[in-house]
Amino acid sequence: MEDLDLFIKVKSDDTQAFEILFERYYKRLCGFAYKFTQKPEIAEEIVSTVFSSIWLKRGELNIAKNVRAYLFRSVYNHSLNYLKSR
């Protein structure tokens, strides 16, 4: 199933679709965050925060084209915020 189709299901409270997206991207996003943080536990926390935020704001979010790009941009922004706060 395509990412956008999964996200549409997430918007309608489909936990299984959310789990699929999480499993599909979690490791890659952690690796991406690690490039910035150099700490695996912080990278995991950032990715978990992004996914938690998506679930909590699922009704408000509008991702029209590229879920993957949204996820990576969100992790990038959270990683930069972490670095700024240090």
LINSUL-V958061 format. One line per field, one symbol per residue. ss: DSSP state (H for helix, E for strand, C for the rest). psi: psi as a letter, one per 40 degrees, with the letter a starting at -180 (. if undefined). burial: # if it has 24 or more other ideal C-beta (glycine too) atoms within 12 Angstrom, else .. A space follows every 10 residues. Layout:
BEGIN
ss=???
psi=???
burial=???
END
This chain:
BEGIN
ss=CCHHHHHHHH HCCCHHHHHH HHHHHHHHHH HHHHHHHCCH HHHHHHHHHH HHHHHHCCCC CCCCCCHHHH HHHHHHHHHH HHHHHC
psi=hidddddddd dffhdddddd ddddeddddd dddddddehd dddddddddd ddddddeddd ighddgdddd dddddddddd dddde.
burial=..#..##..# #.....##.. ##..##..## .##..##... .###.##.## #..##..#.. ..#...#..# ##.###.##. .#....
END
